[in-house]
């Protein structure tokens, strides 16, 4: 049984904060759909963006956008568009499926 994306993301954040708290920042973008359009509209109007990566990592002179998926997860079309936009702006975008994959990137 594969781990959930939420559990993988929690492992990443916990590890990063324990090991890199003086060298960088990691934070999430809670962009999961919650409720219908009426509930989401105020969030969209204040900057919520469908497809945005799950995590952003800020290091000295380096910013990474991290999408977390489990072993079976696939990017949505909006996530692919966001990845393309990030790469056009010459930032790093990575899809990771485990804490070990993120460690290799760092």
OpenMM code with the backbone's topology and positions (N, CA, C; nanometers):
from openmm import Vec3, app, unit

residues = "UNK UNK UNK UNK UNK UNK UNK UNK UNK UNK UNK UNK UNK UNK UNK UNK UNK UNK UNK UNK UNK UNK UNK UNK UNK UNK UNK UNK UNK UNK UNK UNK UNK UNK UNK UNK UNK UNK UNK UNK UNK UNK UNK UNK UNK UNK UNK UNK UNK UNK UNK UNK UNK UNK UNK UNK UNK UNK UNK UNK UNK UNK UNK UNK UNK UNK UNK UNK UNK UNK UNK UNK UNK UNK UNK UNK UNK UNK UNK UNK UNK UNK UNK UNK UNK UNK UNK UNK UNK UNK UNK UNK UNK UNK UNK UNK UNK UNK UNK UNK UNK UNK UNK UNK UNK UNK".split()
positions = [
    Vec3(0.0844, -0.1187, 0.0000),
    Vec3(0.0000, 0.0000, 0.0000),
    Vec3(0.0890, 0.1251, 0.0000),
    Vec3(0.0630, 0.2168, -0.0914),
    Vec3(0.1468, 0.3363, -0.1003),
    Vec3(0.1008, 0.4404, 0.0021),
    Vec3(0.1941, 0.5251, 0.0405),
    Vec3(0.1638, 0.6328, 0.1339),
    Vec3(0.0749, 0.7358, 0.0661),
    Vec3(-0.0022, 0.8062, 0.1453),
    Vec3(-0.0837, 0.9144, 0.0905),
    Vec3(0.0069, 1.0343, 0.0610),
    Vec3(-0.0378, 1.1188, -0.0300),
    Vec3(0.0371, 1.2401, -0.0619),
    Vec3(0.0505, 1.3283, 0.0616),
    Vec3(-0.0532, 1.3335, 0.1411),
    Vec3(-0.0498, 1.4139, 0.2625),
    Vec3(0.0592, 1.3650, 0.3589),
    Vec3(0.0701, 1.2354, 0.3757),
    Vec3(0.1725, 1.1801, 0.4651),
    Vec3(0.3130, 1.2070, 0.4115),
    Vec3(0.3325, 1.1924, 0.2818),
    Vec3(0.4631, 1.2220, 0.2207),
    Vec3(0.4971, 1.3701, 0.2428),
    Vec3(0.4000, 1.4574, 0.2209),
    Vec3(0.4239, 1.6008, 0.2391),
    Vec3(0.4582, 1.6312, 0.3848),
    Vec3(0.3894, 1.5694, 0.4775),
    Vec3(0.4187, 1.5903, 0.6195),
    Vec3(0.5613, 1.5462, 0.6536),
    Vec3(0.6041, 1.4331, 0.5999),
    Vec3(0.7406, 1.3843, 0.6234),
    Vec3(0.8431, 1.4846, 0.5700),
    Vec3(0.8179, 1.5377, 0.4516),
    Vec3(0.9095, 1.6345, 0.3902),
    Vec3(0.9210, 1.7593, 0.4767),
    Vec3(0.8077, 1.8152, 0.5164),
    Vec3(0.8084, 1.9384, 0.5954),
    Vec3(0.8770, 1.9152, 0.7297),
    Vec3(0.8434, 1.8076, 0.7955),
    Vec3(0.9032, 1.7767, 0.9265),
    Vec3(1.0552, 1.7617, 0.9142),
    Vec3(1.1009, 1.6868, 0.8142),
    Vec3(1.2447, 1.6669, 0.7949),
    Vec3(1.3148, 1.7984, 0.7620),
    Vec3(1.2566, 1.8758, 0.6688),
    Vec3(1.3196, 2.0011, 0.6281),
    Vec3(1.3324, 2.0956, 0.7466),
    Vec3(1.2259, 2.1113, 0.8207),
    Vec3(1.2283, 2.2046, 0.9339),
    Vec3(1.3248, 2.1599, 1.0430),
    Vec3(1.3432, 2.0308, 1.0584),
    Vec3(1.4376, 1.9802, 1.1587),
    Vec3(1.5826, 1.9953, 1.1136),
    Vec3(1.6063, 1.9958, 0.9833),
    Vec3(1.7427, 1.9926, 0.9319),
    Vec3(1.7889, 2.1192, 0.8593),
    Vec3(1.6980, 2.2015, 0.8172),
    Vec3(1.7338, 2.3181, 0.7362),
    Vec3(1.6718, 2.4479, 0.7870),
    Vec3(1.6232, 2.4475, 0.9086),
    Vec3(1.5492, 2.5638, 0.9565),
    Vec3(1.6313, 2.6922, 0.9575),
    Vec3(1.7627, 2.6829, 0.9682),
    Vec3(1.8462, 2.8032, 0.9670),
    Vec3(1.8881, 2.8419, 0.8259),
    Vec3(1.8731, 2.7515, 0.7310),
    Vec3(1.9200, 2.7755, 0.5949),
    Vec3(1.8078, 2.8029, 0.4960),
    Vec3(1.6852, 2.7784, 0.5344),
    Vec3(1.5784, 2.7953, 0.4377),
    Vec3(1.4404, 2.7925, 0.5001),
    Vec3(1.3432, 2.8139, 0.4137),
    Vec3(1.2025, 2.8184, 0.4528),
    Vec3(1.1269, 2.7190, 0.3655),
    Vec3(1.0336, 2.6483, 0.4266),
    Vec3(0.9428, 2.5622, 0.3506),
    Vec3(0.8009, 2.5952, 0.3960),
    Vec3(0.7116, 2.6080, 0.2994),
    Vec3(0.5720, 2.6323, 0.3362),
    Vec3(0.4797, 2.5740, 0.2301),
    Vec3(0.3559, 2.5520, 0.2725),
    Vec3(0.2588, 2.4914, 0.1824),
    Vec3(0.1619, 2.5961, 0.1305),
    Vec3(0.0998, 2.5581, 0.0214),
    Vec3(-0.0072, 2.6374, -0.0364),
    Vec3(-0.1324, 2.5499, -0.0300),
    Vec3(-0.2217, 2.5783, 0.0625),
    Vec3(-0.3406, 2.4933, 0.0767),
    Vec3(-0.4422, 2.5223, -0.0339),
    Vec3(-0.4198, 2.4599, -0.1487),
    Vec3(-0.5050, 2.4896, -0.2641),
    Vec3(-0.5975, 2.3743, -0.3018),
    Vec3(-0.6252, 2.2874, -0.2039),
    Vec3(-0.7205, 2.1804, -0.2316),
    Vec3(-0.8605, 2.2391, -0.2404),
    Vec3(-0.9394, 2.1825, -0.3257),
    Vec3(-1.0765, 2.2311, -0.3436),
    Vec3(-1.1589, 2.1969, -0.2194),
    Vec3(-1.2157, 2.2999, -0.1588),
    Vec3(-1.2988, 2.2799, -0.0396),
    Vec3(-1.4326, 2.3488, -0.0617),
    Vec3(-1.5339, 2.2717, -0.0845),
    Vec3(-1.6647, 2.3309, -0.1081),
    Vec3(-1.6835, 2.3672, -0.2541),
    Vec3(-1.7977, 2.4214, -0.2837),
    Vec3(-1.8306, 2.4591, -0.4205),
    Vec3(-1.7729, 2.5940, -0.4594),
    Vec3(-1.8137, 2.6410, -0.5755),
    Vec3(-1.7635, 2.7674, -0.6287),
    Vec3(-1.7902, 2.8825, -0.5327),
    Vec3(-1.9075, 2.8834, -0.4711),
    Vec3(-1.9434, 2.9928, -0.3805),
    Vec3(-1.8437, 3.0008, -0.2640),
    Vec3(-1.8029, 2.8879, -0.2123),
    Vec3(-1.7059, 2.8852, -0.1023),
    Vec3(-1.5661, 2.9212, -0.1505),
    Vec3(-1.5351, 2.8867, -0.2745),
    Vec3(-1.3998, 2.9078, -0.3281),
    Vec3(-1.3797, 3.0494, -0.3839),
    Vec3(-1.4852, 3.1156, -0.4276),
    Vec3(-1.4704, 3.2449, -0.4942),
    Vec3(-1.3910, 3.3471, -0.4119),
    Vec3(-1.4207, 3.3653, -0.2824),
    Vec3(-1.3406, 3.4621, -0.2063),
    Vec3(-1.1921, 3.4245, -0.2016),
    Vec3(-1.1632, 3.2962, -0.1959),
    Vec3(-1.0236, 3.2516, -0.1940),
    Vec3(-0.9563, 3.2780, -0.3279),
    Vec3(-1.0274, 3.2546, -0.4369),
    Vec3(-0.9732, 3.2825, -0.5697),
    Vec3(-0.9469, 3.4322, -0.5867),
    Vec3(-1.0380, 3.5140, -0.5342),
    Vec3(-1.0238, 3.6589, -0.5449),
    Vec3(-0.9073, 3.7131, -0.4628),
    Vec3(-0.8617, 3.6370, -0.3635),
    Vec3(-0.7494, 3.6823, -0.2813),
    Vec3(-0.6203, 3.6089, -0.3144),
    Vec3(-0.6182, 3.5376, -0.4284),
    Vec3(-0.4921, 3.4837, -0.4769),
    Vec3(-0.4798, 3.3335, -0.4856),
    Vec3(-0.5784, 3.2578, -0.4411),
    Vec3(-0.5716, 3.1127, -0.4569),
    Vec3(-0.5580, 3.0800, -0.6043),
    Vec3(-0.4671, 2.9878, -0.6361),
    Vec3(-0.4415, 2.9555, -0.7768),
    Vec3(-0.4446, 2.8050, -0.7961),
    Vec3(-0.5400, 2.7580, -0.8712),
    Vec3(-0.5479, 2.6169, -0.9011),
    Vec3(-0.4224, 2.5700, -0.9720),
    Vec3(-0.3708, 2.4561, -0.9302),
    Vec3(-0.2526, 2.4003, -0.9938),
    Vec3(-0.1221, 2.4387, -0.9284),
    Vec3(-0.1256, 2.5360, -0.8358),
    Vec3(-0.0021, 2.5766, -0.7681),
    Vec3(0.0586, 2.4573, -0.6952),
    Vec3(0.1903, 2.4572, -0.6865),
    Vec3(0.2598, 2.3445, -0.6227),
    Vec3(0.2233, 2.3341, -0.4753),
    Vec3(0.2391, 2.2139, -0.4220),
    Vec3(0.2053, 2.1881, -0.2821),
    Vec3(0.2965, 2.2619, -0.1858),
    Vec3(0.4238, 2.2701, -0.2194),
    Vec3(0.5230, 2.3305, -0.1306),
    Vec3(0.6104, 2.4290, -0.2065),
    Vec3(0.6581, 2.5287, -0.1353),
    Vec3(0.7600, 2.6190, -0.1868),
    Vec3(0.8759, 2.6157, -0.0881),
    Vec3(0.9950, 2.5987, -0.1417),
    Vec3(1.1166, 2.5955, -0.0608),
    Vec3(1.2015, 2.7150, -0.1022),
    Vec3(1.2373, 2.7964, -0.0046),
    Vec3(1.3199, 2.9144, -0.0300),
    Vec3(1.4543, 2.8930, 0.0385),
    Vec3(1.5581, 2.8911, -0.0423),
    Vec3(1.6955, 2.8755, 0.0049),
    Vec3(1.7753, 2.9958, -0.0423),
    Vec3(1.8937, 3.0166, 0.0102),
    Vec3(1.9734, 3.1278, -0.0419),
    Vec3(1.9916, 3.1160, -0.1935),
    Vec3(1.9452, 3.2160, -0.2666),
    Vec3(1.9586, 3.2251, -0.4124),
    Vec3(1.8959, 3.1083, -0.4880),
    Vec3(1.7971, 3.0421, -0.4275),
    Vec3(1.7330, 2.9269, -0.4916),
    Vec3(1.5895, 2.9139, -0.4396),
    Vec3(1.4949, 2.9039, -0.5313),
    Vec3(1.3554, 2.8819, -0.4947),
    Vec3(1.3071, 2.7584, -0.5697),
    Vec3(1.2459, 2.6663, -0.4958),
    Vec3(1.1960, 2.5422, -0.5548),
    Vec3(1.0456, 2.5320, -0.5331),
    Vec3(0.9759, 2.4924, -0.6376),
    Vec3(0.8339, 2.4639, -0.6301),
    Vec3(0.8201, 2.3122, -0.6334),
    Vec3(0.7597, 2.2560, -0.5300),
    Vec3(0.7554, 2.1107, -0.5125),
    Vec3(0.6111, 2.0617, -0.5187),
    Vec3(0.5838, 1.9726, -0.6122),
    Vec3(0.4549, 1.9046, -0.6200),
    Vec3(0.4740, 1.7650, -0.5620),
    Vec3(0.3903, 1.7276, -0.4673),
    Vec3(0.4010, 1.5983, -0.4006),
    Vec3(0.2938, 1.5046, -0.4557),
    Vec3(0.3370, 1.3883, -0.4988),
    Vec3(0.2450, 1.2844, -0.5453),
    Vec3(0.2859, 1.1519, -0.4835),
    Vec3(0.1897, 1.0640, -0.4638),
    Vec3(0.2266, 0.9296, -0.4201),
    Vec3(0.2656, 0.8474, -0.5425),
    Vec3(0.2909, 0.7212, -0.5234),
    Vec3(0.3430, 0.6383, -0.6327),
    Vec3(0.2480, 0.6287, -0.7520),
    Vec3(0.1195, 0.6523, -0.7299),
    Vec3(0.0223, 0.6416, -0.8384),
    Vec3(-0.0308, 0.7765, -0.8852),
    Vec3(0.0047, 0.8840, -0.8154),
    Vec3(-0.0510, 1.0154, -0.8447),
    Vec3(-0.0020, 1.0743, -0.9762),
    Vec3(-0.0899, 1.1487, -1.0416),
    Vec3(-0.0568, 1.2164, -1.1676),
    Vec3(-0.0943, 1.3634, -1.1559),
    Vec3(-0.0190, 1.4473, -1.2255),
    Vec3(-0.0487, 1.5899, -1.2271),
    Vec3(-0.1779, 1.6179, -1.3022),
    Vec3(-0.2528, 1.7153, -1.2510),
    Vec3(-0.3705, 1.7620, -1.3236),
    Vec3(-0.3226, 1.8540, -1.4365),
    Vec3(-0.4136, 1.8861, -1.5259),
    Vec3(-0.3794, 1.9785, -1.6347),
    Vec3(-0.3357, 2.1137, -1.5784),
    Vec3(-0.4050, 2.1621, -1.4748),
    Vec3(-0.3674, 2.2910, -1.4139),
    Vec3(-0.2282, 2.2837, -1.3519),
    Vec3(-0.1931, 2.1702, -1.2932),
    Vec3(-0.0598, 2.1550, -1.2352),
    Vec3(0.0471, 2.1556, -1.3438),
    Vec3(0.0173, 2.0975, -1.4578),
    Vec3(0.1120, 2.0991, -1.5697),
    Vec3(0.1316, 2.2407, -1.6228),
    Vec3(0.0245, 2.3188, -1.6288),
    Vec3(0.0349, 2.4578, -1.6723),
    Vec3(0.1196, 2.5369, -1.5730),
    Vec3(0.0950, 2.5166, -1.4436),
    Vec3(0.1731, 2.5866, -1.3413),
    Vec3(0.3211, 2.5495, -1.3529),
    Vec3(0.3506, 2.4221, -1.3723),
    Vec3(0.4897, 2.3780, -1.3896),
    Vec3(0.5545, 2.4512, -1.5069),
    Vec3(0.4833, 2.4599, -1.6170),
    Vec3(0.5350, 2.5273, -1.7355),
    Vec3(0.5633, 2.6750, -1.7072),
    Vec3(0.4723, 2.7405, -1.6363),
    Vec3(0.4908, 2.8820, -1.6036),
    Vec3(0.6135, 2.9025, -1.5150),
    Vec3(0.6288, 2.8155, -1.4146),
    Vec3(0.7430, 2.8258, -1.3231),
    Vec3(0.8738, 2.8086, -1.3999),
    Vec3(0.8789, 2.7095, -1.4871),
    Vec3(1.0008, 2.6838, -1.5639),
    Vec3(1.0301, 2.7958, -1.6628),
    Vec3(0.9251, 2.8561, -1.7214),
    Vec3(0.9454, 2.9715, -1.8106),
    Vec3(1.0104, 3.0879, -1.7363),
    Vec3(0.9791, 3.1001, -1.6088),
    Vec3(1.0373, 3.2053, -1.5257),
    Vec3(1.1743, 3.1662, -1.4703),
    Vec3(1.2217, 3.0496, -1.5119),
    Vec3(1.3543, 2.9976, -1.4771),
    Vec3(1.3705, 2.9642, -1.3291),
    Vec3(1.2607, 2.9151, -1.2692),
    Vec3(1.2669, 2.8609, -1.1341),
    Vec3(1.2607, 2.7094, -1.1423),
    Vec3(1.2955, 2.6445, -1.0333),
    Vec3(1.2940, 2.4983, -1.0282),
    Vec3(1.1549, 2.4480, -0.9896),
    Vec3(1.1099, 2.3484, -1.0612),
    Vec3(0.9849, 2.2789, -1.0308),
    Vec3(1.0168, 2.1311, -1.0275),
    Vec3(0.9755, 2.0642, -0.9212),
    Vec3(1.0031, 1.9216, -0.9082),
    Vec3(0.8783, 1.8490, -0.8615),
    Vec3(0.8519, 1.7360, -0.9228),
    Vec3(0.7490, 1.6450, -0.8755),
    Vec3(0.8221, 1.5377, -0.7957),
    Vec3(0.7876, 1.5227, -0.6689),
    Vec3(0.8530, 1.4235, -0.5842),
    Vec3(0.7503, 1.3260, -0.5299),
    Vec3(0.7961, 1.2046, -0.5098),
    Vec3(0.7093, 1.0989, -0.4591),
    Vec3(0.7551, 1.0452, -0.3241),
    Vec3(0.8604, 1.1068, -0.2698),
    Vec3(0.9104, 1.0618, -0.1398),
    Vec3(1.0051, 1.1664, -0.0822),
    Vec3(1.0280, 1.1547, 0.0458),
    Vec3(1.1264, 1.2399, 0.1120),
    Vec3(1.2640, 1.2167, 0.0514),
    Vec3(1.2974, 1.0935, 0.0195),
    Vec3(1.4291, 1.0612, -0.0380),
    Vec3(1.4501, 1.1348, -0.1698),
    Vec3(1.3479, 1.1455, -0.2524),
    Vec3(1.3611, 1.2188, -0.3790),
    Vec3(1.3920, 1.3663, -0.3528),
    Vec3(1.3254, 1.4246, -0.2544),
    Vec3(1.3527, 1.5648, -0.2231),
    Vec3(1.4949, 1.5818, -0.1719),
    Vec3(1.5403, 1.4912, -0.0892),
    Vec3(1.6779, 1.4988, -0.0365),
    Vec3(1.7791, 1.5006, -0.1511),
    Vec3(1.7567, 1.4203, -0.2533),
    Vec3(1.8485, 1.4165, -0.3679),
    Vec3(1.8500, 1.5502, -0.4427),
    Vec3(1.7345, 1.6140, -0.4526),
    Vec3(1.7240, 1.7426, -0.5214),
    Vec3(1.7998, 1.8508, -0.4444),
    Vec3(1.7878, 1.8462, -0.3123),
    Vec3(1.8535, 1.9472, -0.2294),
    Vec3(2.0022, 1.9236, -0.2238),
] * unit.nanometer
topology = app.Topology()
chain = topology.addChain("A")
for resn in residues:
    res = topology.addResidue(resn, chain)
    for name in ("N", "CA", "C"):
        topology.addAtom(name, app.Element.getBySymbol(name[0]), res)
